[in-house]
Amino acid sequence: MRTSPSLRRKLISVAAVSAALVTAATASTAVAQETGAREAAAVPAAQTEAAPGAVADRLIVGYKSGATEAKSNRAADADAVAKGKEAGEDLDFQRRLGTGAALVELGENLSRTDVADVVAEYQADPQVAYVVPDRLNTAKADPNDTEYAKQWDLFEATAGMNVPGAWATTTGTGVTVAVIDTGYVTHSDLAANVVSGYDFISDTAVSVDGNGRDSNPADPGDWYNANECGAGIPASDSSWHGTHVAGTIAAATNNSKGVAGVAYGAKISPVRVLGKCGGYDSDIIDAITWASGGTVSGVPANTNVAKVINMSLGGSGACSSATQSAINGAVNRGTTVVVAAGNESDNVANHNPGNCNNVISVAATNRSGAKASYSNFGSLVDISAPGGQTSTGTANGILSTLNSGAKTPSTENYDYYQGTSMATPHIAGLAALMESANSALTPAQVESAIKANARALPGACSGGCGAGLADAAKTVQAVSGSGGSTGGTTFTSGTAVSVPDNGAAVESSIAVSGRSGNAPSALQVGVDITHTYRGDLVIDLIAPDGSAYRLKSASSDSADNVNTTYTVNASSETANGTWKLRVQDTAAQDTGRLNSWKLTF
């Protein structure tokens, strides 16, 4: 049995049992050296606070590995005294943290400006990797919704979307999401977040509500008899599909009942286009236009223009020019359009509107983080999200708001569904959180940030599942300026390098230019290595100044290959310069090759 050739340094993260104790990381800010009279330090307010509104009285200072202060308490103390003298304050080194960082006492009765001056002194020191306030954390309870524990898709570490971590920043307040679907059947766990919508079904045989288009988007039921929707198609009860989708996006939360919504501070505008046997392109096109603030003849102006559209619907064939035109119009008006990739276990290229341009096309994953068996796939998929798979157990589906009526509305309830229809509202909800955190985002920026901050699928996907599994907390941190990546530019090295068996480390370089300031706090490092025993490998990212960031340590992992994306807090490093990936095989008998790697800023 193989053993690791050396002890591995482990990065330890602390999470509350509730999975909601998350504080946002703050990005380093470059501060110019003073040449004359001291100016106000350009330090964000968050970097001077122990808690919102409370000025910090201690700082945590991380030094670069080569700095004397990183190893010597005496040197760290002397540095604190010197920095304090420059800032006009009395600083005191308290102790060394387990990570090697220094805890520095600031003294009493300092103003926000005083703390900012001290932070600026540390930031100006090239030997300092980071300086952050010693923040106060408090216990955070899970939402008190009675069914929340069943919503694995929101919080489970393996395949959940890390939604609770985003709620500390935003809950979606101020954003309207249009759910273009079957309409809405009244539900007390959703009603508080529902605003006016519209019924766009013009054919009364489809609408089954006795009339054509009107301002009432109520869902009367979409049941049908055997063969009614085509020869050989069996009978089906009413789905209440739009209500299930809406609940995933914005079910009322912390109301001591039911489920929690991804963006529970957002509003839902139900826009009805699907009835008995489905819905026509023409109605969907008008719905897209109206929901995004466009004008539709004979329909009153929309008073609840949506920043996000959710379309958990689709059909076979190419994206038509007519549908694409409507989508382009919505995006040009500033509305993000999120669509289901489809449930045919086929390439999404064969199914619309998941194959349209200017949309976020969503594939579905199961509770283990693999592509759900039914989900469409392909290069046109942008992102994956939990869609559930009830074939492995009902509780492995997505729980949301529903109605018990087999045909017409009856009593409200909750139930598990599966599908890319269920995955899509997770991303629509995330888009709402992002727009709430940063209202200046364009649809392109929303899509870019979701992809840039996704994590690798925990399970398998053949055929293409987009950028990976969406991570709500990381994405919201990125667009709110407190961490993550907003997309940016990708730099790639495609030159293959052989990795010698049990030999010296090899390196591959990427020259980064055209960037300003420092690298992001969530620099994405994509690695593609072929190897027959990946546990032998040690992988490091080397910054332009020579600082090393351990991506992977040696282990007893006997699986083949390393094909993944690592996230590195490189906010203390200048972005421009030559970055290197260093790879070493540390044990005998197996060989490999670095095929390519990339950096996404």
C-alpha positions, -999 to 999 in steps of 0.1 A, spaced: 0 0 0 13 34 -9 19 61 17 23 98 13 60 106 12 55 136 35 30 151 58 6 173 41 -4 208 51 -42 209 55 -63 240 50 -88 241 77 -122 258 72 -147 264 100 -184 262 93 -213 264 117 -234 233 122 -263 253 107 -243 257 74 -253 293 75 -225 308 96 -208 325 67 -189 358 67 -178 374 35 -141 376 27 -129 411 19 -106 418 -10 -72 435 -4 -70 471 -16 -38 486 -29 -29 518 -11 -4 543 -25 27 552 -4 25 586 11 47 613 -4 34 642 17 7 649 41 -13 618 50 -45 614 30 -76 594 41 -67 557 37 -86 541 8 -98 512 29 -134 498 25 -155 503 56 -160 465 60 -122 461 65 -124 483 96 -153 466 113 -156 437 138 -193 436 130 -216 459 110 -213 493 127 -187 482 152 -151 494 147 -125 466 149 -102 465 179 -80 437 165 -65 427 132 -54 394 117 -22 398 97 -9 371 73 27 375 62 41 359 31 60 326 37 94 341 32 89 370 56 107 370 90 75 381 107 58 349 94 80 328 118 93 351 145 69 365 172 95 391 181 97 403 145 59 404 142 57 424 174 84 448 162 65 452 129 33 460 148 50 487 168 66 502 136 33 501 118 15 517 147 41 545 149 36 553 112 -2 554 117 0 573 150 -14 544 171 -1 520 197 -2 484 183 5 452 202 12 417 189 -10 393 209 -3 358 196 3 335 167 -28 319 152 -28 282 141 -25 293 105 6 313 113 -11 346 110 -4 373 137 -32 387 159 -26 424 165 -43 445 192 -53 480 181 -60 496 214 -91 513 227 -114 540 213 -100 540 178 -122 556 151 -129 540 118 -104 563 102 -77 553 127 -82 516 119 -82 524 82 -48 541 86 -34 510 103 -48 487 77 -33 508 50 1 506 66 0 468 65 -14 467 30 14 489 17 40 463 30 50 439 2 57 412 29 21 412 40 -2 387 23 -34 400 39 -48 420 67 -84 416 79 -103 427 109 -109 401 137 -146 399 131 -173 389 156 -194 360 145 -227 349 160 -247 317 158 -271 316 129 -301 293 130 -314 275 100 -346 289 86 -375 278 108 -395 265 79 -408 231 89 -397 213 58 -363 230 54 -344 199 66 -356 181 35 -342 207 11 -309 190 5 -306 210 -28 -300 242 -9 -275 232 18 -260 197 16 -222 198 12 -220 171 -15 -244 184 -41 -263 213 -26 -260 248 -41 -245 265 -10 -275 288 -8 -275 296 30 -241 312 26 -255 338 3 -283 348 26 -259 367 48 -254 391 19 -288 392 2 -321 374 0 -332 389 -33 -350 420 -21 -360 444 -49 -359 419 -77 -389 404 -96 -386 370 -113 -411 362 -140 -420 325 -140 -432 318 -176 -451 285 -170 -485 271 -161 -495 301 -139 -500 301 -102 -524 282 -78 -528 300 -45 -504 288 -18 -500 304 16 -462 296 16 -458 317 -15 -486 342 -16 -466 370 2 -441 371 -26 -465 369 -56 -471 401 -76 -493 406 -106 -487 387 -138 -506 378 -169 -523 349 -188 -509 348 -223 -527 317 -235 -548 328 -264 -563 294 -275 -592 285 -252 -587 248 -258 -553 252 -242 -562 277 -215 -592 256 -202 -602 287 -181 -630 297 -204 -614 327 -220 -583 338 -238 -556 363 -227 -564 383 -195 -547 397 -164 -555 366 -143 -526 341 -144 -543 316 -121 -536 280 -129 -569 261 -134 -551 228 -139 -534 212 -170 -548 177 -167 -557 157 -198 -572 124 -208 -554 95 -226 -547 103 -263 -561 138 -258 -526 153 -264 -516 128 -291 -520 91 -300 -505 69 -274 -500 96 -248 -514 84 -215 -537 105 -192 -521 129 -167 -532 148 -136 -527 185 -132 -490 193 -125 -492 227 -108 -458 230 -124 -455 268 -123 -463 269 -85 -436 243 -78 -411 263 -98 -421 295 -81 -417 280 -46 -381 270 -53 -373 305 -63 -391 325 -36 -412 306 -11 -417 326 20 -389 318 45 -386 320 83 -424 319 85 -425 286 106 -440 266 78 -432 247 46 -401 253 25 -375 280 20 -370 298 -14 -335 304 -29 -343 341 -32 -370 344 -6 -368 382 -6 -376 384 -43 -411 387 -59 -427 362 -84 -447 374 -114 -466 344 -127 -469 345 -165 -491 318 -179 -482 302 -212 -487 265 -206 -521 248 -203 -536 216 -215 -511 197 -237 -485 225 -235 -482 260 -250 -475 277 -283 -443 296 -293 -463 326 -301 -477 330 -265 -443 323 -250 -427 349 -273 -452 376 -262 -447 365 -225 -409 369 -228 -414 404 -243 -439 416 -218 -422 402 -187 -390 420 -196 -407 454 -201 -414 452 -239 -447 462 -255 -473 436 -266 -503 447 -286 -535 445 -267 -518 438 -233 -514 465 -206 -479 477 -198 -462 455 -172 -459 472 -138 -436 445 -124 -409 442 -150 -387 412 -143 -349 413 -140 -349 375 -143 -371 352 -164 -374 315 -156 -385 292 -184 -388 256 -172 -402 245 -205 -391 233 -239 -397 215 -271 -377 196 -298 -358 213 -326 -337 243 -332 -342 276 -316 -364 295 -340 -356 330 -352 -388 342 -337 -380 329 -302 -344 341 -304 -356 376 -314 -378 377 -282 -349 365 -260 -325 390 -275 -350 418 -269 -354 407 -232 -316 406 -227 -311 439 -244 -336 454 -219 -315 440 -191 -334 408 -182 -315 376 -176 -332 346 -192 -328 312 -175 -340 281 -193 -342 243 -188 -319 222 -209 -346 195 -211 -353 160 -198 -347 138 -229 -312 125 -219 -301 140 -252 -278 168 -265 -295 201 -257 -286 212 -292 -317 193 -303 -341 211 -279 -353 246 -276 -351 271 -259 -322 254 -241 -302 257 -274 -310 294 -279 -283 321 -276 -282 346 -248 -298 323 -223 -284 304 -193 -291 268 -202 -294 246 -170 -287 209 -167 -299 189 -137 -278 170 -111 -289 143 -86 -282 142 -48 -247 127 -54 -238 156 -77 -238 136 -109 -258 145 -140 -293 133 -134 -301 103 -157 -328 122 -176 -310 155 -180 -299 168 -214 -263 177 -218 -239 191 -244 -216 221 -251 -246 245 -251 -253 238 -214 -240 267 -193 -244 254 -157 -257 226 -136 -280 228 -106 -299 203 -83 -328 188 -102 -332 157 -81 -338 121 -91 -367 104 -75 -359 70 -90 -334 66 -61 -359 76 -35 -387 102 -34 -367 123 -9 -339 127 -35 -362 149 -55 -368 187 -51 -394 196 -25 -415 227 -32 -450 242 -31 -478 224 -48 -515 216 -48 -533 183 -41 -559 186 -68 -558 159 -94 -576 181 -119 -588 214 -105 -573 232 -75 -578 216 -41 -558 220 -9 -523 233 -9 -494 209 -2 -458 202 -9 -443 175 -30 -410 162 -46 -405 167 -83 -375 160 -105 -363 176 -137 -343 203 -154 -375 223 -146 -365 220 -110 -328 228 -116 -337 260 -136 -354 279 -107 -323 273 -86 -303 294 -111 -331 319 -116 -331 323 -78 -294 328 -78 -296 354 -105 -322 372 -83 -298 372 -54 -270 385 -76 -292 413 -90 -302 423 -55 -266 424 -44 -255 444 -74 -282 460 -95 -258 472 -121 -251 436 -134 -259 429 -170 -273 395 -181 -239 387 -196 -222 395 -163 -247 374 -144 -240 344 -166 -202 349 -165 -201 352 -127 -223 321 -121 -200 301 -144 -167 315 -130 -177 306 -94 -191 271 -100 -174 241 -85 -166 209 -103 -194 184 -103 -190 159 -73 -203 132 -96 -199 121 -132 -212 138 -163 -207 126 -198 -214 149 -227 -211 182 -211 -227 198 -180 -215 234 -184 -191 251 -160 -200 228 -131 -224 229 -101 -235 265 -92 -223 278 -59 -246 305 -46 -225 319 -17 -194 322 -38 -212 338 -67 -229 364 -46 -197 372 -28 -181 378 -62 -207 402 -75 -210 420 -42 -172 427 -42 -164 405 -12 -148 375 -29 -151 351 -58 -146 359 -95 -168 378 -118 -156 360 -148 -129 380 -164 -102 368 -188 -88 333 -191 -51 326 -198 -42 291 -210 -11 270 -215 -17 241 -239 19 229 -241 21 193 -228 48 186 -202 58 151 -191 58 144 -154 87 120 -145 81 91 -123 92 98 -87 114 126 -101 120 163 -100 92 188 -102 83 202 -137 68 236 -144 46 252 -170 43 290 -174 16 314 -183 23 351 -190 -5 373 -177 -8 408 -190 -34 435 -195 -48 431 -160 -49 459 -134 -42 456 -97 -41 423 -79 -54 389 -87 -89 380 -73 -95 363 -40 -110 334 -59 -85 329 -88 -96 299 -108 -68 274 -116 -80 248 -141 -57 217 -143 -57 188 -168 -32 161 -159 -31 125 -172 -17 102 -145 -22 65 -135 -21 72 -97 -29 108 -89 -22 103 -52 15 106 -61 11 141 -74 19 174 -56 7 204 -74 15 241 -66 6 274 -82 36 298 -83 28 335 -83 50 360 -102 68 369 -70 76 333 -63 50 327 -36 37 291 -37 1 281 -33 -5 244 -26 -33 231 -48 -29 194 -41 -8 173 -17 3 137 -21 -21 111 -8 -32 75 -11 -58 84 -38 -54 56 -64 -77 71 -90 -64 82 -124 -59 118 -136 -64 153 -123 -90 172 -143 -105 199 -120 -105 236 -111 -89 248 -79 -97 282 -62 -69 302 -48 -70 334 -27 -44 353 -47 -56 388 -37 -22 397 -23 -5 390 -57 0 413 -86 -21 399 -115 3 407 -143 35 386 -146 45 350 -151 25 324 -132 37 288 -131 21 255 -123 46 231 -106 39 194 -106 59 167 -90 55 129 -89 66 118 -54 64 80 -56 75 52 -79 57 31 -105 34 56 -122 38 82 -150 19 112 -162 16 143 -183 5 178 -177 -17 184 -208 -28 219 -201 -38 244 -174 -55 278 -172 -60 308 -150 -93 327 -150 -93 362 -134 
